[in-house]
Amino acid sequence: MKKIAVIGSINMDMTAVSDKIPRPGETISAKSLRYIPGGKGANQAVAASRLGGDVTMFGCVGDDAFGPALIDNLKNNGINTDFIRMISGESSGLAMIVVAENDNAITVIPGANASVSEEYIDANWNEIVRSDIILLQNEIPEETITYVINRLNAENKTIIYNPAPARRADKNITQKVSFFTPNEHEARIVLGDDTTDIRDLIREYNGKMIVTLGSKGIAGYDGGYIQIPAIKANVVDTTGAGDTMNGAFAYALSAGMSYRDALVFSNTAAGISTEKEGAQAGIPTRAEVENRS
């Protein structure tokens, strides 16, 4: 089993459940409010670990009330938290989420996640490179992501880059990662291409780009364009489905699955994750995924 490192965000999700997502300027009532550990980095780490992976989390939390709770949550999910840094005088990352209409709207406040700096990477580099597969997302500073990818590429590590929230990416960076995993909307922002058919973009990147398609499943390239349909699921909350897919894909590779089998596995895990409320609550075990495959 190969070791997995996740370098990314650790947030507390403030999740409100409502009948609809408000329009700009509109005030609505929510049915409930819950505080749920999240952050794209933490979600992906939990997914990889719950499925059976050997996972170490690298990131920062604040010294507020959320910080220790977020670290404990990761520990309770079997993740090595020895290298998470608590930032004095800073709040932990916070995501404000409205769940409604089988969809969600999210606003993220970075907080301590902004402290995942090049200095932090240098301080923890010897531990980071102990891992074989490294997961990254866009909820830490852009310059840190570029720095990490350049260094990991020189070490010939397997790099999975989930470019979300989406921003335009330097083509030099997308070429240096092993896989990058936007959804269909994010892919066009990341690549700066609003017109080319998504299938042609996937072909162009020759297996590097994997695109999640929501209710249409997942698409990649394995000697030709492939699309794997979404599983039939009783959708409750789509928050974290993409994170589950990324964590599951990392785990599948760490367990020695082929590219195609890893896509099928991660697509199934993502579908199952939508059947419960909360980004982490619905993340399945390996047995649950295999039972639905």
C-alpha positions in Angstrom: 0.0 0.0 0.0 1.5 3.3 -1.1 1.4 6.3 1.4 -0.8 9.3 0.7 -0.2 12.9 1.7 -2.9 15.6 1.5 -1.7 19.2 1.5 -4.7 21.4 1.8 -7.5 23.2 3.7 -9.0 22.3 7.0 -12.3 24.0 7.7 -15.3 24.0 9.8 -18.4 23.9 7.6 -21.4 25.9 8.8 -24.1 24.1 6.9 -27.7 25.5 6.6 -30.4 23.3 5.0 -33.1 25.2 3.2 -35.8 24.7 0.5 -33.9 26.9 -2.0 -30.6 28.6 -2.6 -31.0 32.4 -2.2 -30.6 34.7 -5.1 -28.5 37.9 -4.7 -30.3 40.2 -2.3 -32.8 37.6 -1.2 -33.3 36.5 2.4 -34.6 33.0 3.1 -35.2 30.9 6.2 -33.2 27.7 6.8 -34.6 24.5 8.3 -31.4 23.7 10.3 -27.8 24.7 11.0 -25.0 22.3 11.7 -21.2 22.7 12.3 -19.5 20.0 10.4 -15.7 19.5 9.9 -14.8 20.1 6.3 -12.4 21.8 4.0 -11.5 20.3 0.6 -8.1 19.0 1.9 -9.6 17.5 5.1 -12.5 16.0 3.2 -10.2 14.3 0.7 -7.9 13.0 3.5 -10.9 11.5 5.3 -12.2 9.9 2.1 -8.8 8.3 1.4 -8.4 7.1 4.9 -11.9 5.8 5.4 -11.6 3.7 2.3 -8.4 2.1 3.7 -5.5 4.5 2.8 -2.4 5.4 4.8 -2.9 9.1 5.0 -1.0 12.1 6.5 -2.6 15.5 6.5 -0.5 18.7 6.1 -2.2 22.0 6.7 -3.0 24.7 9.3 -5.8 25.5 11.8 -6.4 28.5 14.0 -6.0 28.6 17.8 -9.8 29.2 18.1 -12.3 26.7 19.5 -12.6 25.0 16.1 -8.8 24.2 15.7 -8.5 21.3 18.3 -11.9 19.9 17.2 -10.8 19.8 13.5 -7.6 18.0 14.4 -9.4 15.5 16.6 -11.8 14.8 13.8 -9.0 13.9 11.5 -7.4 11.7 14.2 -10.7 9.9 14.7 -10.7 9.1 11.0 -7.3 7.4 11.2 -5.3 10.3 9.7 -1.8 11.2 10.9 -2.1 14.8 12.1 1.4 15.2 13.6 2.4 17.9 11.1 -0.7 20.2 11.2 0.3 23.6 12.5 -1.9 25.7 14.8 -1.5 29.4 14.0 -1.6 31.7 17.0 -4.1 34.6 16.8 -5.7 33.3 13.6 -9.2 31.7 13.1 -9.6 28.3 11.5 -10.9 28.2 8.0 -14.7 28.4 7.7 -17.1 27.5 4.9 -20.7 28.8 4.9 -22.8 26.3 2.9 -26.5 26.5 1.9 -27.8 23.0 0.9 -31.0 23.1 -1.2 -32.6 21.7 -4.4 -30.2 18.8 -4.6 -27.3 21.3 -4.8 -25.3 23.7 -2.7 -23.8 27.2 -2.6 -20.5 27.7 -0.7 -18.6 30.7 0.6 -15.1 30.0 2.0 -13.2 32.1 4.5 -9.5 30.9 4.4 -8.4 31.8 7.9 -5.4 29.7 8.9 -5.4 27.9 5.5 -3.6 31.0 4.2 -0.7 30.1 6.4 0.1 26.9 4.4 3.1 28.8 3.0 6.4 27.9 1.2 8.0 28.1 4.6 5.5 25.6 6.0 6.2 23.3 3.1 10.0 23.6 3.6 9.6 22.9 7.4 7.7 19.6 6.6 9.4 18.6 3.3 11.2 15.5 4.6 7.8 14.2 5.9 5.9 15.1 2.7 8.3 13.2 0.4 7.8 10.1 2.5 4.5 9.7 0.7 4.1 8.3 -2.8 0.8 10.1 -3.8 0.1 13.7 -2.9 -3.2 15.4 -3.2 -3.6 19.2 -3.6 -6.5 21.7 -3.9 -7.0 25.4 -4.4 -8.0 26.4 -0.9 -4.4 27.2 0.1 -2.3 30.0 -1.5 -1.6 29.7 -5.2 2.1 30.3 -4.8 2.3 27.4 -2.4 0.6 25.1 -4.8 3.0 26.1 -7.6 6.0 25.6 -5.3 4.9 22.2 -4.1 4.1 20.9 -7.6 7.5 22.0 -8.9 9.3 20.3 -6.0 7.2 17.1 -6.2 7.6 16.8 -9.9 11.4 16.9 -9.4 10.9 14.0 -7.0 8.8 12.0 -9.5 5.9 11.7 -7.1 2.3 11.0 -8.2 0.5 14.4 -7.9 -3.3 14.7 -8.0 -4.3 18.3 -8.3 -7.9 19.2 -7.7 -8.1 22.8 -9.1 -11.1 23.9 -7.0 -12.2 26.5 -6.3 -11.4 27.1 -10.0 -8.8 29.6 -11.2 -6.8 29.8 -14.4 -3.8 27.5 -14.2 -0.4 27.8 -15.9 -0.2 25.1 -18.5 3.3 24.4 -17.2 1.8 23.3 -13.9 -1.0 21.2 -15.4 1.7 19.3 -17.4 3.8 18.7 -14.3 1.0 17.0 -12.3 0.1 13.3 -12.8 -3.7 14.1 -12.8 -5.8 17.1 -12.5 -9.5 16.7 -11.6 -11.8 19.6 -12.3 -15.6 19.4 -12.8 -16.9 20.4 -16.2 -17.4 24.0 -15.3 -14.0 24.2 -13.5 -12.2 22.7 -16.5 -13.1 25.6 -18.7 -11.9 28.2 -16.1 -8.7 26.3 -15.4 -7.8 25.9 -19.0 -9.2 29.2 -20.2 -11.3 27.5 -22.9 -15.0 28.2 -23.2 -15.6 26.7 -26.7 -13.7 23.4 -27.2 -15.8 20.2 -26.6 -14.9 18.8 -23.1 -14.2 15.5 -24.7 -11.6 17.0 -27.0 -9.9 18.8 -24.0 -9.7 15.4 -22.1 -8.2 13.8 -25.2 -5.7 16.6 -25.5 -4.4 16.0 -22.0 -4.0 12.2 -22.7 -5.0 10.9 -19.3 -3.9 13.7 -17.1 -7.3 15.4 -16.9 -10.2 13.6 -15.2 -13.5 15.6 -15.3 -16.4 15.0 -12.9 -19.7 15.4 -14.6 -22.2 15.5 -11.7 -25.2 13.4 -12.5 -23.5 12.2 -15.7 -20.7 10.5 -13.9 -17.0 10.9 -14.6 -14.8 11.2 -17.8 -11.2 10.4 -18.5 -8.9 9.1 -21.2 -7.5 5.5 -21.5 -6.3 5.2 -25.0 -9.6 7.0 -25.9 -12.2 9.1 -24.3 -14.2 7.2 -21.6 -17.2 8.2 -19.6 -18.5 6.2 -16.6 -22.1 6.9 -15.7 -23.1 8.0 -12.2 -24.5 5.3 -10.0 -28.2 5.5 -9.0 -28.3 7.3 -5.7 -30.9 8.8 -3.4 -29.3 12.3 -3.4 -29.5 14.2 -0.1 -26.5 16.5 -0.2 -23.9 16.8 -3.0 -21.4 18.7 -0.8 -18.1 16.9 -0.8 -18.9 14.5 -3.7 -15.9 15.8 -5.6 -13.7 15.6 -2.6 -14.8 12.0 -2.1 -13.9 11.2 -5.7 -10.4 12.7 -5.3 -9.7 10.9 -2.0 -11.1 7.7 -3.5 -9.0 8.0 -6.6 -5.8 8.5 -4.5 -6.7 5.5 -2.4 -7.4 3.4 -5.5 -4.0 4.2 -7.0 -2.3 3.5 -3.7 -4.0 0.1 -3.6 -2.7 -0.7 -7.1 -5.8 -0.4 -9.1 -5.6 0.4 -12.8 -6.5 3.8 -14.1 -9.9 2.6 -15.4 -10.7 0.7 -12.2 -9.7 3.7 -10.1 -12.1 5.8 -12.1 -15.0 3.4 -11.6 -14.2 3.0 -7.9 -13.9 6.8 -7.2 -17.1 7.5 -9.3 -19.0 5.0 -7.2 -17.7 6.4 -3.9 -18.7 9.9 -4.9 -22.2 8.7 -5.8 -22.6 7.1 -2.4 -21.4 10.2 -0.6 -24.4 12.2 -1.8 -26.8 10.0 0.1 -26.1 11.6 3.5 -25.9 15.2 4.7 -22.4 16.7 5.2 -19.2 16.5 3.2 -17.6 13.8 5.4 -20.6 12.0 6.8 -21.5 10.3 3.6 -18.0 9.1 2.7 -18.2 5.3 2.3 -15.9 2.5 3.3 -14.3 0.3 0.7 -16.8 -2.5 1.4 -19.7 -0.1 0.7 -18.1 0.9 -2.6 -17.5 -2.7 -3.6 -21.1 -3.6 -2.7 -22.4 -0.9 -5.1 -20.0 -1.5 -8.0 
